[in-house]
Amino acid sequence: MIHNDMNYHHLIGKVHSVSDVDELSNILEELKEYPTNNQLEKLFKSYMDDESPLIRCIAFEGLAKSEFKDTEIAQKAIEHLNDEDIVVMSCIELLAEYEYLEAVPYIKNLLRHLDAGVRCTAAEALGDMNCKAQLMDIVQTNKVEVNDLAKVGQRYGIYLLSNESDEIFALNRLIELLYSSNMTASYRAMNNLIAVLNERNRPLIFMAFQEKLKEKKVTGFKTELEDNLKALKGS
């Protein structure tokens, strides 16, 4: 696929002449929004070992969108699971997107990572990859978890991996985190609830959203919720 967009060609022409990390990250973030083609995949691969954690993070985020799930890229992502936190999270998400089951033992080890965002992302990934053997590990970490952001990922993973008879209980536990005072956790809970939305759980989830919108100072939350629901309808 070759993009005929003038802005795309401008960005591609500019990317290798930029040395400032912030400027380079902005260009790569823009390019990441285009459907991946061979040119973009090659470009993002060239930044997997960049000296900047931010650039490495964006590179793996871009590669996560590739239609062709390259095992070489997946192995590289595993190598970076001991990298800076932002890079680790982007690599976990790539491995989940690729459904690269060889990575499961490595991701499982991250359930007890020092960073709450990493713990959250690891639990989400194990759920997305349908790793039912890891359910009890996630349950045990959730029992002792103190950070609401990590709890969101854990309860999302538990919901996805639970038996049908336990789904409502697991869903309600995730819904509880919509009301967290940790705004990052609250927004993450919203996004995860939208991700699991189906005909069976729709009434419960929409009732929770309506309750959340009764709170004061939820303008930003309301806007993002509406945008995400519109995007869901359009997908």
N, C-alpha and C positions, 0 to 999 in steps of 0.2 A: 504494500500500500504506500503510495506516494502522496503526500499532502500538497495541495495546490494553494494553500492559504499563504498569503504574502507575509503575514506575521510569523508563521512557522519558519519560512525560509530566512527571514531576518534574524530570528533567534538562533537558528542553526549556524548561520554565517557568523554570528557574534560570539557564540559560546566559547570557542577556543582562543579568542583574543582577550578574554577577561581574566584578570588575576585576583580581583577583589572577591572574597568569599561571599559576602552578602549579595553582590551583584550576580555572581555565578549561581548562587542558590535561587535567586529570583527567576533567572532564566530557566533553570532546570525545573523549577516548580511550574512555570508556564508550559514548558514542553511536556511535562508529565500529564497535562490535561488532554493532550492529543492521543488518539488511539495509537497504540504501539505498532511501529513498523520495524523493519530490519535496521534502518538507520538509527532510530531512537534506542533500540535494544543495544546496539553496538556502543552508542554514546553512553548510556547508563552503565553498561558493563565496564567502561573505561574509568569510571569514577568509584567503583566498589572499594578500592583501596586508597582512596584519596586521603590526604592528611587531615582534612576537616571532618569531624563527626557528622556535622550537618549535611555535608555533601554526600557522605557515605549513606546516610539515612535516606536522602532523597533518591539516590541511585537505586537502592533496594526497593523503595516505594514504586519507582517507575517500572522496575523489572517485574514487580508483583502483578502488573497489568498485562504482561505478555501472554499472548494466546498460546504460544509454544512453551511448555513447562520444561525448561532446560535443566537437566540434572546437574550440570556443571555449576549453574547459578545457585541451585538449591544447596549443593555442597559448600559453596562459598558462603552462603547465608549461615550455615551451621558453624563454619569457622568464625563467624563474627558474633556468635552468641555470647562471647565473653568481652564484647566491645563496650563502648559507651552506651548508656541506657537507651538513648533515642535510636541508636543503630540496632541494638538488640530487639527493640519493639518492632522496628520495620522488618527485620529479618524473620521474626516469629510470624508476622502477618503474611510475609511472602511464602513461608513454608506451609502455612495453613491454606493459603490460596492455591498453592501447587499440590496440596494434599500429599505432601512428601512424608510418608509414614516412617521412613528411616530417621526422621528428626524427632519423633515422639519421645524417646528417652531423654534427649537433650532438653526438649521443651518442658517435660515433667520436672526436671531438676530446677527449672526456673520458677516453679510454683512457690519456692521459699526464697526468692531473690530479695535483696535488700530494698530494691525500689518497688513501690506500690504499683506504678504503671506497668512495670515488667510482669509483676505477679498477675495483674489484671489481664494483660494481653496473653500470657501463657495459658491461663485457664480458659479464656475465650477460644484460643486456637485449638486446645484439646477438645472442646465442645464442637467446634466447627468441623473438626476432622473425625468426629464420631468415635472418639477413643474411649469406649465404654469401660475398658479395663482401668482407666485412670479416674473413674468417677469417685471412688472412695478417697483417693489422694486429694482431690479437690474438696470433697466434703470435710476432710480432716483439717485442711489448711483454712477453710472458711470458719470452722469452729473456733479457731484461735486468732483469726484475723482482726486487726484493730482499725484498719484503714478502709474507709467506705469505697474508695475507688477500686481497690483490690477486690473488695466484696462484690462489686458489680460484675467484674469478670468471672469471679468464682461462681456466683449464683446464676449467671448466664450459662456457663459451662454445665453446671448441675442440672439446669432446666433442660438443656439439649440432650443430656445423657440419661435423664431419668426415665423410668418406666412410665407408661401412660397414666397409671393409677397415682403416681406421685407428681404429675405435671402441675396441677393447680397449686399445690403447696409450694412447689419450687418457683412457680411464676409469681405468687404472692410475695415470696421472699425477695425476688428481684424488684417487684413493684415498690416495696418498702423504701428502696434506695432512691426513688424519684424525689422523695421528700428530705433527702440528705442536706445538711448545711454545707457540705462540700459540693460546690457548684459543678466541678469537673465530674464528680461521681454522678450527680443528678442528670447532667446532660448525657453522660455515657449510658446511664440506665435508660433514658429516653431512646437513644439510638438502638440499644440492644433490644428493647421492647418492640420497636418498629421492625427490627430484623427478624424477630420470631413471630410476627403478626400472621395469624391465619384465621379461617372462618370460626374455628372452635374457641379461640382465646380472644377474639376481637372485642366482644362486649366487656370483658374484664379489663383489658388494656385501655380501651377508650374511656371507661368509667374512671380509671386511675388518672388518665390525662386530664379529664374534666375536673377532678378534685384538685390536681396540681395547679390548674389554671385559676382556681379560686384564691390562691395565695397572693399576697401583695408582692409587687416588684417582680413580676414574671414576664415582663414585656419581651425581653430577649429570648426567654425560653419559648414563649408563645410563637414568636416569629420563626425560630428554628424548627419547632415542631411542625408548623404549617408548611414550611419549605420542604422538610423531610417527607411529609406525607404526600405533598404534590409530586416530589421526585419518585416516590414509591408508585404512585398511580401512573406516572409516565414511563416507568421501566417495564 
